[in-house]
């Protein structure tokens, strides 16, 4: 339980309410923007990114690039696990599994943490679910992840700047 001892204290009930309201407005804004201007339909992918970055990386802007890149790597790993067997049958299935095993090994030994990381493994796990994989449009999913990451990153950056203590 050493991680629990170092975790920040949970917000007060009032701060929790404010965070919840900001989240609801932010999510509603993203859905409205995505539907009306950007043609996004895979909102779950952008929400998955935000959940990962906020919950696991505490919405730390220093962790944003690797969280985004990892999401794209996870998407690529999931997509290739469907595409290769569809194109090449059993040899494609074997090749796809080898790619995933190599990526898992790279993540375990932490050789390329900017790209093959916890975010990549989360996205691989979720997007490789058969019901999602059958309907996976990798370009739509990439658009949802990328634009969602920019949107939520911008909101967190602005909120961080607004809540920074004033000096002087």
Rosetta constraint file for C-alpha pairs under 8 A:
AtomPair CA 1 CA 5 HARMONIC 6.92 0.50
AtomPair CA 2 CA 6 HARMONIC 6.78 0.50
AtomPair CA 3 CA 7 HARMONIC 6.24 0.50
AtomPair CA 11 CA 15 HARMONIC 5.56 0.50
AtomPair CA 11 CA 16 HARMONIC 5.48 0.50
AtomPair CA 12 CA 16 HARMONIC 5.90 0.50
AtomPair CA 13 CA 17 HARMONIC 6.16 0.50
AtomPair CA 14 CA 18 HARMONIC 6.32 0.50
AtomPair CA 15 CA 19 HARMONIC 6.10 0.50
AtomPair CA 16 CA 20 HARMONIC 6.05 0.50
AtomPair CA 17 CA 21 HARMONIC 6.15 0.50
AtomPair CA 18 CA 22 HARMONIC 6.14 0.50
AtomPair CA 19 CA 23 HARMONIC 6.04 0.50
AtomPair CA 20 CA 24 HARMONIC 6.16 0.50
AtomPair CA 21 CA 25 HARMONIC 6.17 0.50
AtomPair CA 22 CA 26 HARMONIC 5.90 0.50
AtomPair CA 23 CA 27 HARMONIC 5.96 0.50
AtomPair CA 24 CA 28 HARMONIC 6.03 0.50
AtomPair CA 25 CA 29 HARMONIC 5.93 0.50
AtomPair CA 26 CA 30 HARMONIC 6.13 0.50
AtomPair CA 26 CA 152 HARMONIC 7.89 0.50
AtomPair CA 26 CA 155 HARMONIC 7.80 0.50
AtomPair CA 27 CA 31 HARMONIC 6.20 0.50
AtomPair CA 28 CA 32 HARMONIC 6.12 0.50
AtomPair CA 29 CA 33 HARMONIC 5.99 0.50
AtomPair CA 30 CA 34 HARMONIC 5.74 0.50
AtomPair CA 30 CA 148 HARMONIC 7.55 0.50
AtomPair CA 30 CA 151 HARMONIC 7.37 0.50
AtomPair CA 31 CA 35 HARMONIC 5.91 0.50
AtomPair CA 31 CA 43 HARMONIC 7.31 0.50
AtomPair CA 32 CA 36 HARMONIC 5.97 0.50
AtomPair CA 33 CA 37 HARMONIC 5.56 0.50
AtomPair CA 33 CA 38 HARMONIC 6.64 0.50
AtomPair CA 34 CA 38 HARMONIC 4.74 0.50
AtomPair CA 34 CA 39 HARMONIC 5.72 0.50
AtomPair CA 34 CA 40 HARMONIC 4.87 0.50
AtomPair CA 34 CA 41 HARMONIC 7.61 0.50
AtomPair CA 35 CA 39 HARMONIC 5.15 0.50
AtomPair CA 35 CA 40 HARMONIC 5.61 0.50
AtomPair CA 35 CA 41 HARMONIC 7.07 0.50
AtomPair CA 40 CA 140 HARMONIC 7.11 0.50
AtomPair CA 40 CA 143 HARMONIC 7.38 0.50
AtomPair CA 40 CA 144 HARMONIC 6.00 0.50
AtomPair CA 41 CA 140 HARMONIC 7.52 0.50
AtomPair CA 41 CA 144 HARMONIC 7.57 0.50
AtomPair CA 42 CA 46 HARMONIC 7.34 0.50
AtomPair CA 42 CA 140 HARMONIC 6.96 0.50
AtomPair CA 42 CA 141 HARMONIC 6.06 0.50
AtomPair CA 42 CA 144 HARMONIC 5.95 0.50
AtomPair CA 43 CA 47 HARMONIC 6.17 0.50
AtomPair CA 43 CA 144 HARMONIC 6.34 0.50
AtomPair CA 44 CA 48 HARMONIC 5.87 0.50
AtomPair CA 45 CA 49 HARMONIC 6.24 0.50
AtomPair CA 45 CA 141 HARMONIC 6.62 0.50
AtomPair CA 45 CA 144 HARMONIC 6.26 0.50
AtomPair CA 45 CA 145 HARMONIC 5.74 0.50
AtomPair CA 46 CA 50 HARMONIC 6.28 0.50
AtomPair CA 46 CA 144 HARMONIC 5.47 0.50
AtomPair CA 46 CA 145 HARMONIC 4.69 0.50
AtomPair CA 46 CA 146 HARMONIC 7.73 0.50
AtomPair CA 46 CA 147 HARMONIC 7.81 0.50
AtomPair CA 46 CA 148 HARMONIC 4.83 0.50
AtomPair CA 46 CA 149 HARMONIC 6.67 0.50
AtomPair CA 47 CA 51 HARMONIC 5.99 0.50
AtomPair CA 47 CA 148 HARMONIC 7.57 0.50
AtomPair CA 48 CA 52 HARMONIC 6.11 0.50
AtomPair CA 49 CA 53 HARMONIC 6.13 0.50
AtomPair CA 49 CA 67 HARMONIC 7.62 0.50
AtomPair CA 49 CA 68 HARMONIC 7.41 0.50
AtomPair CA 49 CA 71 HARMONIC 6.94 0.50
AtomPair CA 49 CA 119 HARMONIC 7.98 0.50
AtomPair CA 49 CA 145 HARMONIC 6.70 0.50
AtomPair CA 49 CA 148 HARMONIC 7.75 0.50
AtomPair CA 49 CA 149 HARMONIC 6.84 0.50
AtomPair CA 50 CA 54 HARMONIC 5.82 0.50
AtomPair CA 50 CA 148 HARMONIC 7.82 0.50
AtomPair CA 50 CA 149 HARMONIC 6.96 0.50
AtomPair CA 50 CA 152 HARMONIC 6.75 0.50
AtomPair CA 51 CA 55 HARMONIC 5.64 0.50
AtomPair CA 51 CA 56 HARMONIC 7.78 0.50
AtomPair CA 52 CA 56 HARMONIC 5.36 0.50
AtomPair CA 52 CA 57 HARMONIC 6.96 0.50
AtomPair CA 52 CA 67 HARMONIC 7.83 0.50
AtomPair CA 52 CA 119 HARMONIC 6.93 0.50
AtomPair CA 53 CA 57 HARMONIC 4.90 0.50
AtomPair CA 53 CA 58 HARMONIC 6.32 0.50
AtomPair CA 53 CA 59 HARMONIC 5.22 0.50
AtomPair CA 53 CA 60 HARMONIC 7.58 0.50
AtomPair CA 53 CA 63 HARMONIC 7.63 0.50
AtomPair CA 53 CA 64 HARMONIC 6.90 0.50
AtomPair CA 53 CA 67 HARMONIC 6.34 0.50
AtomPair CA 54 CA 58 HARMONIC 4.50 0.50
AtomPair CA 54 CA 59 HARMONIC 4.15 0.50
AtomPair CA 54 CA 60 HARMONIC 7.64 0.50
AtomPair CA 55 CA 59 HARMONIC 7.24 0.50
AtomPair CA 57 CA 63 HARMONIC 6.41 0.50
AtomPair CA 59 CA 63 HARMONIC 7.47 0.50
AtomPair CA 59 CA 64 HARMONIC 7.31 0.50
AtomPair CA 59 CA 156 HARMONIC 7.20 0.50
AtomPair CA 60 CA 64 HARMONIC 6.54 0.50
AtomPair CA 61 CA 65 HARMONIC 7.84 0.50
AtomPair CA 61 CA 153 HARMONIC 7.51 0.50
AtomPair CA 61 CA 157 HARMONIC 7.46 0.50
AtomPair CA 63 CA 67 HARMONIC 6.09 0.50
AtomPair CA 64 CA 68 HARMONIC 6.13 0.50
AtomPair CA 64 CA 153 HARMONIC 7.42 0.50
AtomPair CA 65 CA 69 HARMONIC 6.08 0.50
AtomPair CA 65 CA 114 HARMONIC 7.57 0.50
AtomPair CA 66 CA 70 HARMONIC 5.73 0.50
AtomPair CA 66 CA 113 HARMONIC 7.40 0.50
AtomPair CA 66 CA 114 HARMONIC 4.63 0.50
AtomPair CA 66 CA 115 HARMONIC 5.99 0.50
AtomPair CA 66 CA 117 HARMONIC 7.83 0.50
AtomPair CA 66 CA 119 HARMONIC 7.94 0.50
AtomPair CA 67 CA 71 HARMONIC 6.20 0.50
AtomPair CA 67 CA 114 HARMONIC 7.90 0.50
AtomPair CA 67 CA 115 HARMONIC 7.99 0.50
AtomPair CA 67 CA 119 HARMONIC 5.56 0.50
AtomPair CA 67 CA 120 HARMONIC 7.87 0.50
AtomPair CA 68 CA 72 HARMONIC 6.46 0.50
AtomPair CA 68 CA 119 HARMONIC 7.74 0.50
AtomPair CA 68 CA 145 HARMONIC 7.62 0.50
AtomPair CA 68 CA 146 HARMONIC 7.23 0.50
AtomPair CA 68 CA 149 HARMONIC 6.70 0.50
AtomPair CA 69 CA 73 HARMONIC 6.22 0.50
AtomPair CA 69 CA 114 HARMONIC 6.94 0.50
AtomPair CA 69 CA 115 HARMONIC 5.30 0.50
AtomPair CA 69 CA 120 HARMONIC 7.77 0.50
AtomPair CA 70 CA 74 HARMONIC 6.05 0.50
AtomPair CA 70 CA 114 HARMONIC 7.04 0.50
AtomPair CA 70 CA 115 HARMONIC 4.65 0.50
AtomPair CA 70 CA 116 HARMONIC 5.71 0.50
AtomPair CA 70 CA 117 HARMONIC 5.91 0.50
AtomPair CA 70 CA 118 HARMONIC 7.31 0.50
AtomPair CA 70 CA 119 HARMONIC 4.87 0.50
AtomPair CA 70 CA 120 HARMONIC 4.08 0.50
AtomPair CA 70 CA 121 HARMONIC 7.79 0.50
AtomPair CA 70 CA 123 HARMONIC 7.94 0.50
AtomPair CA 71 CA 75 HARMONIC 6.17 0.50
AtomPair CA 71 CA 119 HARMONIC 5.45 0.50
AtomPair CA 71 CA 120 HARMONIC 4.96 0.50
AtomPair CA 71 CA 122 HARMONIC 7.83 0.50
AtomPair CA 71 CA 123 HARMONIC 5.67 0.50
AtomPair CA 71 CA 145 HARMONIC 7.34 0.50
AtomPair CA 72 CA 76 HARMONIC 6.16 0.50
AtomPair CA 72 CA 120 HARMONIC 7.09 0.50
AtomPair CA 72 CA 142 HARMONIC 6.76 0.50
AtomPair CA 72 CA 145 HARMONIC 7.59 0.50
AtomPair CA 73 CA 77 HARMONIC 6.12 0.50
AtomPair CA 73 CA 115 HARMONIC 6.45 0.50
AtomPair CA 73 CA 116 HARMONIC 6.75 0.50
AtomPair CA 73 CA 120 HARMONIC 5.48 0.50
AtomPair CA 74 CA 78 HARMONIC 6.13 0.50
AtomPair CA 74 CA 116 HARMONIC 7.95 0.50
AtomPair CA 74 CA 119 HARMONIC 7.22 0.50
AtomPair CA 74 CA 120 HARMONIC 3.99 0.50
AtomPair CA 74 CA 121 HARMONIC 5.90 0.50
AtomPair CA 74 CA 122 HARMONIC 7.10 0.50
AtomPair CA 74 CA 123 HARMONIC 4.65 0.50
AtomPair CA 74 CA 124 HARMONIC 4.28 0.50
AtomPair CA 74 CA 125 HARMONIC 7.93 0.50
AtomPair CA 74 CA 127 HARMONIC 7.87 0.50
AtomPair CA 75 CA 79 HARMONIC 6.03 0.50
AtomPair CA 75 CA 120 HARMONIC 7.54 0.50
AtomPair CA 75 CA 123 HARMONIC 6.02 0.50
AtomPair CA 75 CA 124 HARMONIC 6.00 0.50
AtomPair CA 75 CA 127 HARMONIC 6.68 0.50
AtomPair CA 75 CA 138 HARMONIC 7.23 0.50
AtomPair CA 75 CA 141 HARMONIC 7.78 0.50
AtomPair CA 75 CA 142 HARMONIC 7.53 0.50
AtomPair CA 76 CA 80 HARMONIC 6.04 0.50
AtomPair CA 76 CA 124 HARMONIC 7.98 0.50
AtomPair CA 76 CA 138 HARMONIC 7.79 0.50
AtomPair CA 77 CA 81 HARMONIC 6.28 0.50
AtomPair CA 77 CA 99 HARMONIC 7.61 0.50
AtomPair CA 77 CA 100 HARMONIC 6.57 0.50
AtomPair CA 77 CA 124 HARMONIC 6.05 0.50
AtomPair CA 78 CA 82 HARMONIC 6.81 0.50
AtomPair CA 78 CA 123 HARMONIC 7.77 0.50
AtomPair CA 78 CA 124 HARMONIC 5.05 0.50
AtomPair CA 78 CA 125 HARMONIC 7.69 0.50
AtomPair CA 78 CA 127 HARMONIC 5.85 0.50
AtomPair CA 78 CA 128 HARMONIC 4.89 0.50
AtomPair CA 78 CA 133 HARMONIC 7.47 0.50
AtomPair CA 79 CA 83 HARMONIC 6.05 0.50
AtomPair CA 79 CA 127 HARMONIC 7.96 0.50
AtomPair CA 79 CA 128 HARMONIC 7.47 0.50
AtomPair CA 79 CA 133 HARMONIC 7.23 0.50
AtomPair CA 79 CA 136 HARMONIC 7.47 0.50
AtomPair CA 79 CA 138 HARMONIC 6.76 0.50
AtomPair CA 80 CA 84 HARMONIC 5.63 0.50
AtomPair CA 80 CA 96 HARMONIC 6.20 0.50
AtomPair CA 81 CA 85 HARMONIC 6.98 0.50
AtomPair CA 81 CA 93 HARMONIC 6.91 0.50
AtomPair CA 81 CA 96 HARMONIC 4.81 0.50
AtomPair CA 81 CA 97 HARMONIC 6.83 0.50
AtomPair CA 81 CA 100 HARMONIC 7.95 0.50
AtomPair CA 81 CA 128 HARMONIC 7.57 0.50
AtomPair CA 82 CA 86 HARMONIC 6.38 0.50
AtomPair CA 82 CA 93 HARMONIC 7.99 0.50
AtomPair CA 82 CA 96 HARMONIC 7.90 0.50
AtomPair CA 82 CA 133 HARMONIC 6.80 0.50
AtomPair CA 82 CA 134 HARMONIC 7.89 0.50
AtomPair CA 83 CA 87 HARMONIC 6.14 0.50
AtomPair CA 84 CA 88 HARMONIC 5.82 0.50
AtomPair CA 84 CA 89 HARMONIC 7.34 0.50
AtomPair CA 84 CA 92 HARMONIC 4.43 0.50
AtomPair CA 84 CA 93 HARMONIC 6.15 0.50
AtomPair CA 84 CA 95 HARMONIC 7.35 0.50
AtomPair CA 84 CA 96 HARMONIC 6.17 0.50
AtomPair CA 85 CA 89 HARMONIC 4.47 0.50
AtomPair CA 85 CA 90 HARMONIC 6.14 0.50
AtomPair CA 85 CA 91 HARMONIC 7.12 0.50
AtomPair CA 85 CA 92 HARMONIC 4.22 0.50
AtomPair CA 85 CA 93 HARMONIC 4.44 0.50
AtomPair CA 85 CA 94 HARMONIC 7.98 0.50
AtomPair CA 85 CA 96 HARMONIC 7.41 0.50
AtomPair CA 86 CA 92 HARMONIC 7.43 0.50
AtomPair CA 87 CA 92 HARMONIC 6.89 0.50
AtomPair CA 88 CA 92 HARMONIC 4.63 0.50
AtomPair CA 88 CA 93 HARMONIC 7.61 0.50
AtomPair CA 89 CA 93 HARMONIC 6.30 0.50
AtomPair CA 90 CA 94 HARMONIC 6.20 0.50
AtomPair CA 91 CA 95 HARMONIC 6.11 0.50
AtomPair CA 92 CA 96 HARMONIC 5.98 0.50
AtomPair CA 93 CA 97 HARMONIC 6.20 0.50
AtomPair CA 94 CA 98 HARMONIC 6.15 0.50
AtomPair CA 95 CA 99 HARMONIC 6.25 0.50
AtomPair CA 96 CA 100 HARMONIC 6.41 0.50
AtomPair CA 97 CA 101 HARMONIC 6.14 0.50
AtomPair CA 98 CA 102 HARMONIC 6.09 0.50
AtomPair CA 99 CA 103 HARMONIC 6.17 0.50
AtomPair CA 100 CA 104 HARMONIC 6.06 0.50
AtomPair CA 101 CA 105 HARMONIC 6.18 0.50
AtomPair CA 102 CA 106 HARMONIC 6.17 0.50
AtomPair CA 103 CA 107 HARMONIC 6.13 0.50
AtomPair CA 103 CA 116 HARMONIC 6.77 0.50
AtomPair CA 104 CA 108 HARMONIC 6.13 0.50
AtomPair CA 104 CA 121 HARMONIC 7.82 0.50
AtomPair CA 105 CA 109 HARMONIC 6.25 0.50
AtomPair CA 106 CA 110 HARMONIC 5.83 0.50
AtomPair CA 106 CA 111 HARMONIC 5.52 0.50
AtomPair CA 106 CA 112 HARMONIC 6.80 0.50
AtomPair CA 106 CA 116 HARMONIC 6.93 0.50
AtomPair CA 107 CA 111 HARMONIC 6.65 0.50
AtomPair CA 107 CA 112 HARMONIC 7.08 0.50
AtomPair CA 107 CA 113 HARMONIC 6.96 0.50
AtomPair CA 107 CA 116 HARMONIC 5.43 0.50
AtomPair CA 107 CA 117 HARMONIC 5.50 0.50
AtomPair CA 107 CA 118 HARMONIC 7.75 0.50
AtomPair CA 110 CA 116 HARMONIC 7.84 0.50
AtomPair CA 110 CA 117 HARMONIC 7.54 0.50
AtomPair CA 112 CA 116 HARMONIC 5.64 0.50
AtomPair CA 112 CA 117 HARMONIC 7.57 0.50
AtomPair CA 113 CA 117 HARMONIC 5.24 0.50
AtomPair CA 115 CA 120 HARMONIC 7.11 0.50
AtomPair CA 116 CA 120 HARMONIC 5.63 0.50
AtomPair CA 116 CA 121 HARMONIC 7.54 0.50
AtomPair CA 117 CA 121 HARMONIC 6.39 0.50
AtomPair CA 118 CA 122 HARMONIC 6.09 0.50
AtomPair CA 119 CA 123 HARMONIC 6.21 0.50
AtomPair CA 120 CA 124 HARMONIC 6.02 0.50
AtomPair CA 121 CA 125 HARMONIC 6.01 0.50
AtomPair CA 122 CA 126 HARMONIC 6.19 0.50
AtomPair CA 123 CA 127 HARMONIC 5.71 0.50
AtomPair CA 124 CA 128 HARMONIC 5.70 0.50
AtomPair CA 125 CA 129 HARMONIC 6.88 0.50
AtomPair CA 127 CA 132 HARMONIC 6.01 0.50
AtomPair CA 127 CA 133 HARMONIC 6.13 0.50
AtomPair CA 127 CA 136 HARMONIC 7.86 0.50
AtomPair CA 128 CA 132 HARMONIC 6.81 0.50
AtomPair CA 128 CA 133 HARMONIC 5.45 0.50
AtomPair CA 129 CA 133 HARMONIC 5.85 0.50
AtomPair CA 130 CA 134 HARMONIC 6.04 0.50
AtomPair CA 131 CA 135 HARMONIC 7.13 0.50
AtomPair CA 132 CA 136 HARMONIC 5.81 0.50
AtomPair CA 136 CA 141 HARMONIC 7.36 0.50
AtomPair CA 137 CA 141 HARMONIC 6.07 0.50
AtomPair CA 138 CA 142 HARMONIC 5.95 0.50
AtomPair CA 139 CA 143 HARMONIC 6.11 0.50
AtomPair CA 140 CA 144 HARMONIC 6.19 0.50
AtomPair CA 141 CA 145 HARMONIC 6.13 0.50
AtomPair CA 142 CA 146 HARMONIC 5.88 0.50
AtomPair CA 143 CA 147 HARMONIC 5.84 0.50
AtomPair CA 143 CA 148 HARMONIC 7.94 0.50
AtomPair CA 144 CA 148 HARMONIC 5.60 0.50
AtomPair CA 145 CA 149 HARMONIC 5.88 0.50
AtomPair CA 146 CA 150 HARMONIC 6.31 0.50
AtomPair CA 147 CA 151 HARMONIC 6.09 0.50
AtomPair CA 148 CA 152 HARMONIC 6.01 0.50
AtomPair CA 149 CA 153 HARMONIC 5.68 0.50
AtomPair CA 150 CA 154 HARMONIC 5.97 0.50
AtomPair CA 151 CA 155 HARMONIC 6.36 0.50
AtomPair CA 152 CA 156 HARMONIC 6.19 0.50
AtomPair CA 153 CA 157 HARMONIC 6.04 0.50
AtomPair CA 154 CA 158 HARMONIC 6.10 0.50
AtomPair CA 155 CA 159 HARMONIC 6.09 0.50
AtomPair CA 156 CA 160 HARMONIC 5.92 0.50
AtomPair CA 157 CA 161 HARMONIC 6.17 0.50
AtomPair CA 158 CA 162 HARMONIC 6.11 0.50
AtomPair CA 159 CA 163 HARMONIC 6.00 0.50
AtomPair CA 160 CA 164 HARMONIC 5.97 0.50
